[in-house]
Amino acid sequence: MANSGIEWIDITFNFCVRLLYDVGGLIGITYEEINVCLFVVIWPIASLVLFAEVIRLRLKINTLTKKNLAL
């Protein structure tokens, strides 16, 4: 499968591709369908959720810092 010339990358890539094929076989969808679900749907949603969480926590830190400075 992988042929980057860097052994650990090839091993990791091959493992992940085999895992996607196996999971796809278990749930009855193809490798391509599971790949699209992961990288076009799930990954962007997870990134947006994490981005929103970072903003929420930064706002919380700023609020707590301002409260502590006011004391």
N, C-alpha and C positions, 0 to 999 in steps of 0.2 A: 504494500500500500504506500506508505510514506517513503520518500527517498530524498531527504534533505541532506544527507551526509553527516548529520549530527545524531549520534546513536540514541541519546536520551530523548530527543525530540521525536524521533521516529518511533521509539517504543511507546512513548506517551500517546502519540497520535493514533498509532495502531490499536492500543488498548481502548481509547475513547471511541474509535470507529466501531470496533467489535462490540463494545458496550451498547452503543446506539442500535446496532443491528439486533442484538439480543433483546433489548428492551422493546424495540419495535416489533419483534416477533412475538414477544409475550403479550403485548396489548393489541396486536393485530393491525399495525400500520407499518409503512415502509420506512427505510432509513431516511429518505428524503423528507417525508412528512414529519418525522420526529425532529429532524434537523431544523426544518422551518419553524416548528412549534417552539423549539428551544431558542433559536437565534433571531427570529423575527418577532415573536410574541413575548415569550417569558423573559428573555434577557432585557429587552427595552423596558418592560414594565418593572422589573426588579431594579433597574438602574434609576428609573424615575422615583420609585419608592425610597430608595436609598438617598437620592439627592434631596428629596423632600424631608427626610429624617435629619440629614445634616443641617439643613436650613433651620428646622425646628429646634434642634439642639443648640445651634449657634445663637438663636434668638433667646432661648432659655438661659444660656450662659450670660449673655449681655444683660438680661433682666436681673439675674441674680447678682451680677457684678455691680450694677447700678444701685441695687438695694443695699449691698454691703458698703458701698462708698457713701451712701446717704446716712448710714449709722454713724 
